[in-house]
Amino acid sequence: MAGFIEGEDRRGRLLLPDCLDDYVGEDSLVRVIDVFVDELDLTTLGFAGPAATGRPGYSPATMLKLYLYGYLNRVQSSRRLEREAGRNVECMWLTGKLAPDFKTIADFRRDNGEAIRAVCNRFVILCRGVGLIAGGTVAVDGSRFKAVNTRDKNYTPGAIRLRMEQVDASIARYLKMLDTADRQEDEVAEMRISRLSERLEALRRQMRELQTMQRAVADAPDHQVSLTDPDARAMANKRQRHRRGRLQRAGGSGRQAPSDRRP
């Protein structure tokens, strides 16, 4: 359309095509990632070397560069990283136009968890040294999400005390019923005594389990234990208490990247 800036023809041939490096700025963060990973001794950090037999795999350096790129750009999904490797110019520059599939990316992250954590620790130290992380004022915001942990699988000092009181009341009630059944002499009474004894033994076993859990809750840092989801915590709202997980986001002043955590 006339009167506007016009782009080049997509099918036009270039005598001297542009170099991929021309599309990556000199101050781009991917250049920092590239230099940082190339200076690491990946074998010492715990990454596996090349396979002795079979088809060659991707270098741990290439996979680590791709992982760090996703970490810094909040691309956490392995499928999204696969797409970025095939369409993002900076990602192409970083990996040499290699595009691992999502399963390869996920397997690398799973098989090298400890080594990746060690690399991330070094990377944070480097970022602090060059001023990418200010370390000044930090603002924290959080949201509550309903956890998969049910009320019965969450233990706090108050919950254990209430349950122990309920079990004590049940034991007293069954003992009274046993006394009543003992004064009867028919076969029905004998069957009833047998069932009551079994129930009484189950209550006593439950009481022992609660006592064990009471010690575990006392030793826990926040005095809470959740069996199904260890990160779930009892949080009160205006009406009742729910078992929830809490996601917090922290961001600082200066050029500091945000981070997510579940306390």
Secondary structure, 3 states (H helix, E strand, C coil): CCCCCCCCCCCCCCCCCCCHHHHCCCCCHHHHHHHHHHCCCHHHHCCCCCCCCCCCCCCHHHHHHHHHHHHHCCCCCHHHHHHHHHHCHHHHHHHCCCCCCHHHHHHHHHHCHHHHHHHHHHHHHHHHHHCCCCCCCEEEEEEEEECCCCHHHEECHHHHHHHHHHHHHHHHHHHHHHHHHHCCCCHHHHHHHHHHHHHHHHHHHHHHHHHHHHHHHHHCCCCCEECCCCCCEEEECCCCEEEEEEEEEEEECCCCCCEEECC
